[in-house]
Amino acid sequence: MPNKIIFSVDVEKDINQDSFNGVLIGLKNFENICDKNNIRPVLFVTGEVLEKFSKIFKRLYKKGWEISSHGYTHKRFDDLSNAEKEKEIQKIVKLYSKFSFKLEGFRAPQHSIDKRTLDLLNKYGFKYDSSYTPLNLFQFLFFPQKIVLNIRGFFSPLNEYKIRSNLREKPCPSLLIPFVSLTMRVLPKPLIKLYLRILNIFYKKPIFYAHSWDFIELKNSKIDRKFPHKNLLNKIDYLMSLS
């Protein structure tokens, strides 16, 4: 039976730190749970991380994991000039060719997708984008200065659709609160099950996403102290069992 949930991880440098423990340790913690539940997730990896730790991603790619793009430098795409956007994407395409990875999906850092970036993804042969977050209030809370972008994303279609001639959009689902690691950290398991049941009413195959640093201890994080990463991993294991 096919899985009802797509599990995805944004793979990048550890949040607010100049380290990569999420890549070196966190992904292994996540991999153990995926293996247990026979899940092959999607990794949206920054180009810099992909170059630095190529052996890790070559191994996971051989296991059947999808290695897609999270930009090259983790800069917001809506803050880049058109020339800078294209340069980032060209570097990604060149990198995937170098490692013989199939060019599949793209998720803009902080969901900073815009029309010009979508045009470029279509131009350079990406199959889909997964940056829009319909019905997501968190984007307004975390990025209040991006009001136009947030409104466009909030009212975008809920399920997969064609967004350019050869490019599809696979939105990240929300029901005012998004289907992400922070939500899983906070909700107890019975509410996770209820949340998923309601989510499945509106979304055909919801995409869950976390970050590589979600799977390690973050000593300076109030959220990780209150809702520890070990509990998150346990809840993701539970979520996978529901799929």
N, C-alpha and C positions, 0 to 999 in steps of 0.2 A: 504493500500500500504506500503511495507517495506521501511525503511529509506535507502536513497542512501549513507549516510555517517555514519561511526562508530565514535562516540565521545568518547574520552578517556582522562583520567587525571592521571598524575603521582602525587601521594599523598605522601608528604615527609615534613620534617621540613622546615620552611620558609627559603628562600635563604639568605645565609650569616648572619643568625640570629639564636639564640637559643630559638626560639618560634614556636608555632604551630597555629598561627592565620589563616593560610590558611586552616587548617583542621577544626578548630572550627567555623570560620566565612565564609571563602571563599567557602567551599563546600556547605554551606547553600545557598549562593548567586547563585551558579551554579545549585543547586537542584531546586530552584524556576523556573529557566528558563527551565530546563528539564521537570518539571511537566507541565509547560505551553504548551510545544511542544510535550508532550507524548514521551519523549526520555528516554531510559534506557541505560546509558553509561557504559563504562568499567573503573573501577578504578584500577590502578596499584599502590598498596600500599606497603610501606616498612614495614617489620615485626615489627620494633620498634614502628611505628605509630599505626599499627593494634593492638598491645598489649595494648598500652597506651590508645587508644580511641575505644576499641572494641565495645562499645554500639552503637556508630555512625554507624559502618560498619555492625553490625548485623541488624540494622534497615533498612539500604539501601539494604542489601542483601535480606531481606524479601520483599522489594519493587520490586525486580527483577533486581537490578543492579548487574553486574558482579564484584566480588572482586578478582582481580588477583594480582600477585606479582611484586614488584619493588626491589627485593632483601631484605635482612634483615636489613642491616646497611647503605645502600646507598653508599657502597664502589664500585669502579670500579672493575668489575670482571676480566678484563684483567690484573689488577695489583695484583691479589691474587694468591697464590700458589694453586696447585690442591687440596691440603688438605683443605685449607681455603675456596675454592669454594664449596667443598662438604659439609663442615660444615655449611655454610650459607644456602645452599639449604635444608639440613636436618632439620635445625631449622624452615625453612618456612613450610616444609611438616608437621612437628609436630604441628605447630601453626594452620594450616588449619584443621588438624584433631581435635584439641582441640575445635575449634569453629564450627565444622561441615560445613565448607565452601567447596564447590566443587573446586578441584584443576584444574584450567583452563590454564591461560596464564601467561607469564613472559615477563617483559621488563627490560633489564639490565640498571642500572644507567648510564646516559650519553651515552647510546647505546653501552656499552662496551662489547658486546657479542663476544665470541671466540669459537673455535671448542670444547674445553674441556667442557665449560659450556653447550653447546648444547647437548653434550653426557650425561651430568648429568641430564639435564632437561628431556631428553628421558628416562633415567634410572629410575627417580623418579616419572614418570607418568604425567608430564605436557602435556597438549594437544597442546599448540602452544607457539611460541616465537614471540614477536613483537618488535625486537630491530634493525633490519636492516633498513637503510634509503637510498634507492637507489636515485641517482641523486641529493644528498644533498650537496651543497657547504658549508653550515654552519659548518659541521663537520670539514672541513679542516681549516676554520677560527678560530673556537673555540678550537680545539684540534690538532694543527699542528704537534705536536710531535708523534701523533698516525697515521702516514702516511700509514702504511701497512693496518691497520684496516680500515681506512677511504677509501682507494682504494677498498678494498674488499666489503665494504658496498655500495660504489658509483655504482659499476658495478654489483650489485646483482639483481636478477629478480624483476620486478615491482609488480607482483601480487602474491597472496597466492600460496605456493608450499610446497611439502613435503621435509623437510630438514634432517630428521632422520627417522628411521623405524616407530616410532609412534608419531612423532612430526612434526607439520607444522609451517611454517614461514608466518606471516602476516606482511608484510613490512609497514613502515610509509612512505607515499608518498612524493615526492618532484618533482618540476620542476625547478631544480637548487636552488630555495628557497623552504623550507619545508612547509608542510601544518600544521602549528603550531600557537600558540598564538601570537608570535612576528609578524608573517606575518599578522595576523588578526588585530593586534594593528595598524600597519602602513598603510595597504591598505584601501582606502575608499570603501564604499559598492558596487558601480558599478564595481570596479576592483575585489572585492571579488567574485562577481557573474561571471565575466569573467574568473578569475583564476579557479574557480570550474568547469566551463564549459570545459575548456581546460584539467583540471586534469582528468575529467571523460572520456576523449578520451583514456587516457593511463592506467587508473586504474579502475577496475570493481567496487570496493566499497572502496573509499579512507578512511583512518583512520586519523581523526584530533586529535591532542593532545595538551594539555595545562598542567600546573602545578597547584596544589592547591593554591600556593601563587600568581598565576596570578589573582586571584579573590579578592584580598585585596589591600589596599593602602600600597605601599612600600615607606616609607618616604625618604630613602636614594638612591632610584633608579632614575637615570636620565630618563630611558625609561618610568617608570610609571608616572613621572612628565610630560613628553612630550606626551605620549600616555596612558592616564589614564585607570585604570582597569575597571572603570564604562563604558567607551566607548567600551572596549573589551567585556564586558558582553553583551552590546547592540548588538555588531556585531555577537557574538556567537548566540544570540537570532535570529538575521537575518539569519545566516547560517543554523540554525536548521529549519527555515521556508522554506529554499530552498531545504531541504532534504526530 
